[in-house]
Amino acid sequence: MTESNHNDLIEHLCRNMAISNADAERLIDEVVNYFQELPDAYIRRRHREMQLQGQSNAEIFAALKTELPTRVFPAAERSDRQIRRIVYG
């Protein structure tokens, strides 16, 4: 997918960053995936990451409410209850 759709970008990255075509393709794929992540998936991923760091749910929910408006996706403000329902169903 990346190679046929982004040849000019791949060439630009290879030329300016001294990376291989394969590395440039992986880089583009990572960036595209990053920007395609939906709010609910982001909440679940970040909850797992912060939980592994030993943070409490109260700390995690407060952090998520601060982080969501800074993300590229359009995310409405979420309450603790809404975040909890996304994480736990």
PyMOL commands that set and color helices and strands:
alter all, ss='L'
color gray80, all
select helices_A, chain A and resi 2-5+7-17+21-36+39-52+57-70+80-88
alter helices_A, ss='H'
color red, helices_A
deselect
rebuild
show_as cartoon
